[in-house]
Amino acid sequence: MTSHRPLRIIDLTDPLALLAPRLFVGMGADVIRIETSGSDREDPAERLHWHAGKRVIVADDPTHRDRLVAGLLAEADVVVESGPATSLRTPALRDADPESWAHLAHVVVTPFGLTGPRREWIGDDTVLTAAGGMAWLGGDPGEAPEPPPRQQGLQLAGAHAAIGAFLALVARGRTGRGQLVEISAQEAVAATLETGAIAWIHGGSIPGRTSGVYGHVAHRVFAGADGHLAGGYSGSPRMWDDLLAWMGEEGEAEDLADPRYADVELRWRERPHVDEVVARFVARRKVHEFAEEARRRALPWTEVASPAQLVDNPQLRHRSFLVEIDTSDGNLVDVGFPFASPHLPRPVRLGAPATLTGSEAERPRWLPATRPAATRRRRRSGPATRGGALDGVRVLDLTWVLAGPYVTKTLAEHGAEIVKVESSHRKDPTRFAPGMRLRPGAGPDDSGYFLNFNRNKRSLALNLRTPRGQEILRRLVPEVDVVVENFSPGVLAKWDLAFDQLRELNPEIILVSMAGVGQDGPWRSAVTFADTLAGMSGLTYETGSSRRAPQGLTFGLGDMVAANAAVLGALELLHAGEGGHVDLAQLEAMAANLGPALLETQVGTPPAATQSTILRTRGEDRWIAIEAIDTDRLRQALAEISGRDLGDLTSRAIDEVVATADADDLAAALQSGGIGAYPVRDGRDLVETDPQLAARGFYQELAHPVAQTVLHEGLVAHLTDTPGGLWEPAPLLGQHSAELLTDLLEMSPEEIDALRTEGVLE
């Protein structure tokens, strides 16, 4: 039997895309990182987190680095480089010797892309989350916007780089050729705002800073007797009824026991008062005990855990999520990878970064093959060839709300055919909840939220509460390559569609499951929302500071972080030609994005010498983000821009100078001096005024039969040979039912009419 070697990755990343090669390590890849002598080196915790499991070569200079890259190309699969567009070296190397690069997935990540008027602009995480609209959503009304903790903008760029690499590898399996993949960090952020921009597109509203209070669901962070809890009372009526019953048992329901509060619309209108009563109930209780009791009652509440507490989390321990790193000072524990790869089974143990020296460094060799070769899966023709990397892949989409639909959205825009199974009997809130339609007067078929995340899909209305509906679902399994679902654990098994049963129907099937905490473990049945998962993961804790309690994240960052991980899990198996079960826990995907936070509790890490800043500029609630630089350098730049004397520019004077400036003009002036800066964009700015997003066509129009012509958020991964795209608007409910049943199951019109009469197609 022939052997199948691990993927071979050349890592040329800077902080902009460090997550990409780390994700490849988590999938068992052989990663060789090439650094240049004298370049910035991370502190110990950062170095262990980002580079454990890699071999590292330190080149004498950029020319030496280029020679090392050239020596590794022939047997490499992926080259990933990141940094300012002006500093990239691999595009020129590719142009000079295109044949040597022809087989590669060549990924470049820049702050703002390789095209557009601001392609040469630079920025760190604060600047990029400002440019992409994410920083605007965090913090308190009237105060400076705050980006999410732990460099989420940079991590999004890295995740999309890994996705783009795998898309290119999947396409290579069909075409035999590699290609260039381009990622703009600004676009990666702008695609991850939930309603940040589409609220403006569809409703003319601008979501803003709310001190951590969710705008679409009645959830937030509450203070307990000895810490904080994340939770609330949205969701099914049972969530409210059971929380109220608990409060009543303790004699603390106050006036909420009044029958009028059974009206969900009244509760929403009087949410501030309801929250006050709930807050008093929570404040009298210890957070760990409250969380345990809430889980027992199947209520969506959790303790806001610190990164250090992850080590003792029973769910994460059961699922072997945490990674051990062998160092010269003993074993350390780090957050693990977002899903368990079949090519690096859990529990995972990694070595510290191994710096190669001598002949090994001058003539590095790839690791040998280690496992049997997989059989390439058969390709389907699909309804049309769209020029995407996933042409010929068919996906059965059993998801709803945000995380799952974001997975299938990404697959769809790269050519996969999506069969979206939905029903008026299982009402996706993004279709049916008035608060999520974004535009007054919108209905289920033109909900702005639904339109954005469900384009390029076909809708099959199938009532899965009926035995006949479940039978049809089973008949569809042999006709698809991938099934994506975000039901509670055990639901598929009730329909005889657990993974083992799916595999009997289709031996090559890939199942992607997206339960909140995973398919097994002591918390398996926990009821979770985005805020509870963020609270469990450590991310909510990281939004706190010495001056303020944690606020949490008021948009679905965790959903989309988990979605990116699920896409990666599916692509890994598609590339390998293997069926399998991607058991993705959204909790683990979010915890994996904590960066070195857990390692910092074990390894002394020096405080940052500089810190990025967001300052008020001219205009109402207008701000500018400036990268972390030495204060004297910023003073010098502002003195030159403003004409002020350098000696007069105290910290207070800096604020005054910036406050009188236009944010766009000041950002341009700072950028011309080599200082990363960008206005803090809100949703309207992104859609209507940002010149970089406009030049790159990030927001794209689709004509919908009900909503008419509307803008949609565009693609993040740009592939030169298989670019993908937006082709079709989101479907009407059941729009393609007859077409799909005819094409895939060869049903007659009479059979389809009978199913309608039986209530199966509703």
Steps between C-alpha positions, in 0.01 A plus 500: 500500500630846413553752777335837548726767639387786720436835337816705467472866591756780463417757768606857420240674714526804722240579772242568230442130426668294773183299551516340153812285551391423857178355359705289259703367793167399655427291191824308515685703235878529477557874546840660440514861613768726352584815693755771426775571749429817693127497434265553791471194720195423714510475878524143640126437532429631151783301346382176657138560407553593137795277411488182710522197273698681230859488384653847474786627286654843560627650174785751498313750283206516256710370211605198706135446589410500130762231433361283779148537363620402152662186637175384660255584222514183294334280761301767688121529484439845648700820532336758725649847536352801676590862557465843340460477123825688447702248703376178338773306318324187377295665219823613333657158552195341339516739203871425452452121493133418440558132423647431845190652659240355264399213731475706819220649700669838532327714763577866568333696779527878516325761712288640216553278195722511193276742310316821580610850600606393849680178404827632647347609832607319814340418832493280807196328649350819643536682168357210302203438729429873469530486121270197479229632733554268795657742749195727459277237664691468829499723806268758652280757323684829461833351604782374280418188297677183611612211278436145622778355715791286388546635147187352349547698179839345434371156593215537252752584228700190591194276500398619154856446379478134605157468337633657181795262496274195529267633230800522269608148597152358434497674161848362429363149550270565204719718275852389593603864543559724798408867513538826687266576790469857623356602838427854622485519879258793475260285297539205738383731780223664296356155419471418872267766642168313505264799449766774521471598133188319381290688757584813301444330163155371592374727775698821487611449860849494647562252784722669755661457837265367767727418797461133419119484486386290206276673249318194362470273803442569869847388609785682672761469775361509856694547823480209745604490864860402417543556128296536183254293300394517136144412418145618452149392411460506121435199282203271538224596749635233733813707562292773659252268669767290669710798611189664645405174674848484659471859619155425634622196692751727674237768565688751283284536190371839623247646254619279214250241624227729364336313207556797270872413487410177322470719188839487329448835327417669829808344660710639217353849535560493874834324479687752721264426790502125439881507493508688831291234674702217347821681598390513865424127491841420351693735730402301810659179375848360446572470132619139490195377691267711285653363179473140619135542592424677171653211308293255704189696400615519134523878512758696293723640776868457580771628726726756331819295518855634488749338262671333800173326588490315169747248639235375743202518265351147510362520147832604348687238703261225392552592135881533536487851359807640673845449349818407688822666386833342591756764596842489663333625819231230503158455348267796450131504413359708216161544339456240231376503143142577396419141400656157526669423170516133396863571406593614853281309745442629850652520754758718323854541624736736318865585527621852553607677179816321381757736351707321237873563479796398285435281198138442605438872473679538169341194336176431688306188407130430526371226727442163330162348423324354803156365413313313226386698201133585481286421198390815323126551536280504194404841363145600427404713204264727691237719328763721335869570498550833673878521494542442871747281685209283621328444167349152510456489878142469629408592857189416701443800727301422816601816686334815621570840662864609442787256563375220274370719216833686502674167431283417202516862378878471478485164323236634261695807392783271392280288277337236723136419431302556821170322567354695791241298689265725695138517605232722646480233773855570613506875470846640440497826701693674224198444272214522743597719797391860428798639695741327261343615175682835533261689271156608629229314317725218378365146502651152515612511138678836511657505844828686459682277746389187314579646158861578582593160641300275267581621149610243239279232660190305391214448746322171562204542735487171688305440818737280700238443767331256260626145438475564126717812532762302688488227236563754222790641699655153519453456126692823437811386687641279220465796262725740693863527608461700821231534767516804730278510810473698821229306681533410865700177552287194440244652262642337186511163677124527566453515123737207440759742366782475751842499333529121488157482339587775252811305406290193424300712257808672356844358591675822385279739695645791698287604797567838660327535839501835681358448848579765758735286709533189284334163455621345827616595847337594833362828359378337178140605557582859602279763339727763349476837332787703357545686828507186715764343277709818510466497879614137524790553261685779683435764232234682702734516801761661275263789422533616861771724636618661820246779447201296384329165535483268196245605238506212260464524122178646363515333159545143383879490481507156660248364250715608208827388661339158543368511144848567360630201696219280370576603142863410558405159642285422196767620256768290669296185434400605149865556412608168651222313321372363830162477659476579868325680784610853589370521858540874545428650842443874467643534852830348387517714186461813712747388768753423225490872415630609841852528364770459768267597788517160671876467454547846650372363831791250497778695326606844615432739216621860490244780480457661159736794451245678280126482461267576212260782560163628381454876524206733436511708181289781357131423462235326705625166635787484252825327591836392364703189585879538514735203514725425797805724459736690723331813638788721389456380143130583510577843648749569223252399230220710647731799539584482128134453401359774725787750494510497878826518692615152604560611857136610534359159413426350839259206518213742550616715209517192277134432576416863418686491168333178394156622613512788250604282205292315243551127558558410135739789439696426816521128422636580153759738645614248760516220244716715272745518790502122547262492799203263483171683553140480381165663581274285717233393253136439584264297283399793281863604447593152382223486244493858376827683560797269541709544183696176539199271535328685216798467266524127569125447455453341839126575517324341204147531366260213444147534367245330727140437390355664813774724645602620151865595443695506826863497607662196661830454678753352259766231498815506712719240328589617148636217281650588164392190304180398682368832628152396606237769539146604586256366241156455648307682774377317806207272417137543586381240748463175302575674170688201358315211666353350183816562299724331759272200554480451125873544433638309796236237577327475160158556654203546270272806514227277643725385785598859579135613498416219741777611736360853498155368581643297790669811644850364444615794284419795726 
